[in-house]
Each structure stands twice: as C-alpha cells, then as structure tokens.
Amino acid sequence: MALAMPYLVLILPQALWNENEHTGFIFGVFAIAICASLFVEIFIDLIRASKRGHTRGAGDVAAEGARSRLNEYGPGLRRSAYFVSTVGAVVGVLSAAVGIGSIQSQVGLLVVSAPLSMATALVGGWPVIGVALLLAARLAGQITGRRFWLWIAAITFGQLIESYLTAITATLMAFATSLMMVLLLFGMIRIRSAIVAVIAVLLVWPLVYDIRNDARQSSGVSVSADVGAFDRLRLDQQVARAAEIQEVPLDLGQPGPAEMVRFGLIPRFLDPDRPTISTGIKINVYLGGSSTSGYSFLPVTTAYVLGGPLYVVFWYAFWALFLSITLRGGNRLTVTRIVLVALVLTGPLGWFSTFPDRTISVIQFFVSFLPILLFLTVERALRRRRLPATERAAQR
C-alpha cells in the first residue's frame, strides 16, 4: 500500500492525463518494485495462513490485542509521547527560526552553526516518533480520540511553521504523506478520508506555493516565474527524466548498504573523516544543475537509476519482508514495532524521500529513540515489580 499509493494517486494519473511520452518507463520501474513487494507479502501471508488456518489484517489484530501489551509501560507511555512530541515540534520550529535547513542556508545566503545543526539533528525524527508514540498510547487506551487528534494537529502545525520559516515545502509534504500512511495502516483513518485529504491538499496547494515563494523572495532567494504551482506537482515529469539516463546503474559515489549502516549508526564525532551525504545534489549536478540544490527521481526510480533493476527487486523485497516481520500480522505489537513502521514509512517508503539518504536519516532517527526506549523499558520493569504475581503471569 505504501509503495503503490503515490503512483496510484498522483504519478500514474498525471502521466496518463498529460500523455507523458515516458509513461511506459514510469510504469515499468514501478512494476518491478511492486511485484517484488507483493511476492514477499503474498508468500508470507500464505505461510501464516497454512499455520493458523486463516489470515488476519494487521489493523484488526492491533485493535484486538495491542491494549494489554502496550499498557505494560503504564502511564510512562503517555508521558513519553507528550514529551517527544513537544520537544520535536519546539526544536524543529526553533532550529528553522535560526536558519537550520532553510533555503537561505542551502544557497549560501546564511551560514548556520555546525554544532547547533548537529545538536538539533539529534531530535530531527522526533515529530514522527512522537506520532508513533501517540498512536501507541491511543491503542493502549491511555488517551482519548479527541486528545490524540489534538496532539496530531499540534505536531502538524509545528511542521507548518517550520516549513514557512525555512521556505521549503518538501519536508512538510513528506511528513504529511507519511502521517497519512501511518494512520491508514493502523486503522485510525479510512481510505476515503485519505483521498479527501489528498484532494484538500491539492486545492490549497496554489496558496501554499505562493506563500512559499513570497517567503523566499523576502529572504533574497530568486524564484522562477516560469514555474507555476501545479508545475511543481508534475511528479510524472520528475520521474520521467530518469528515462534519459542510459548508463544504469549510475555510480555517483552514493553510499551502499554498508555505508548506510555506518552513517546511520555511528555519530559523526566518532567518525569525523567521513564525507557528507547529499545524493540529491550529486544527481542535480549530473543533470547539469547547480550544487546548491538537489534533484530526485522519487525513491523507486532513484533506486533504479543508482542501483539497477535487480537492486530494486531486492531493495523493495527487503522492506516488504521487514514490515511483515515487524508487524507480524498484528501479533505482539509493541512500541518499538510501531516506531519502526512509522520511520520506514517516512524513510525508504516515503512518497518523496531521497534514496538512499533518507534511509540513513531513519537509522539515525531510531538511534535518537533509544533513550526513550530505555525509559519505557525501565518503566515497564518497575511496573511489573509493583504488580501482584498473578497479574505479571497474565501479562506474559
């Protein structure tokens, strides 16, 4: 679902409506990824069906069995959700206010402190992690539906402010689409609501685009008058540019799987000699653009260009397997599993993520979650110690 949605909702309809000459290429690359993913999902579902005699959806089982297991953390789950959400939103707004991640810093009009950037990066993934923790608290019955949606709205509002201050809408769109996919997967919204949300975004997009352009011009960044709001939404054209590249796989010095793990797990102060990673800039330079902006063919096609068709098969088969193992059909749903799923949906399976950079960021985000996980583990251990022996046995 996460892999197919951007193609079914935006990319393929645009290509067909506008009679994109590379529609066959767009569909072909997508078919490689979706077939690999579906093969793994169907294979695992068949194995589970043979063992249990029937299959059950992750959302249904989560609604049935998650409450008691998630409540093992006690009120610490709710408190950690509030804390992570608040810190993630506040730090994001404050860092944007001083220019971190802004368009001015990207084009060299503003120099931001490197230590400050590294410090704010430590909680860069906390808005997404906060959403996952709020979802876990909601499934556990620790917060009401009304409070859950108020907190989701607050986090989203923080992302809106951050987008306005940085004059960059890509991060906001990435957050919004990953949020929608997480809520869909865990049954918090229906597909009908998601479609309505997409239509609403399309309706307000021209206004958002004008506000973004005004913010850029007021900060001294030039804006092209030849590109309109809906030109920026021609994702089929963005993907189709990859059809012009003949030398696939293309080696631009992008990180491989080992480098993804290295860059994601090891903090820079322990590995100071490693280069910075910006595959989007490398692609933009290769296409004849400048080194002050990046370009992506969107995640699936970028993986195809940089890795080749066989790489796409293994890459998306891996993530299908990862999600299947993590969710386990909804059985034994835990906070860690919910956080992992949310991070994958905002990273490798994000609608607008840059391959492979976003995968590295997601690994870093999970590392930043570890102190919260330690807190929850301690809370669970203390709570179990206080419970009578009969209740401890029941929870196991």
Secondary structure as GFF3:
##gff-version 3
##sequence-region A 1 396
A	DSSP	alpha_helix	5	6	.	.	.	ID=ss1
A	DSSP	pi_helix	7	11	.	.	.	ID=ss2
A	DSSP	alpha_helix	12	17	.	.	.	ID=ss3
A	DSSP	alpha_helix	23	52	.	.	.	ID=ss4
A	DSSP	alpha_helix	58	70	.	.	.	ID=ss5
A	DSSP	three_ten_helix	71	73	.	.	.	ID=ss6
A	DSSP	alpha_helix	75	97	.	.	.	ID=ss7
A	DSSP	alpha_helix	103	106	.	.	.	ID=ss8
A	DSSP	alpha_helix	114	121	.	.	.	ID=ss9
A	DSSP	alpha_helix	126	139	.	.	.	ID=ss10
A	DSSP	alpha_helix	145	166	.	.	.	ID=ss11
A	DSSP	alpha_helix	170	185	.	.	.	ID=ss12
A	DSSP	alpha_helix	191	218	.	.	.	ID=ss13
A	DSSP	alpha_helix	235	240	.	.	.	ID=ss14
A	DSSP	three_ten_helix	241	244	.	.	.	ID=ss15
A	DSSP	alpha_helix	257	265	.	.	.	ID=ss16
A	DSSP	three_ten_helix	268	270	.	.	.	ID=ss17
A	DSSP	alpha_helix	279	286	.	.	.	ID=ss18
A	DSSP	alpha_helix	299	307	.	.	.	ID=ss19
A	DSSP	alpha_helix	309	327	.	.	.	ID=ss20
A	DSSP	three_ten_helix	328	330	.	.	.	ID=ss21
A	DSSP	alpha_helix	335	346	.	.	.	ID=ss22
A	DSSP	alpha_helix	357	386	.	.	.	ID=ss23
A	DSSP	alpha_helix	389	395	.	.	.	ID=ss24
###
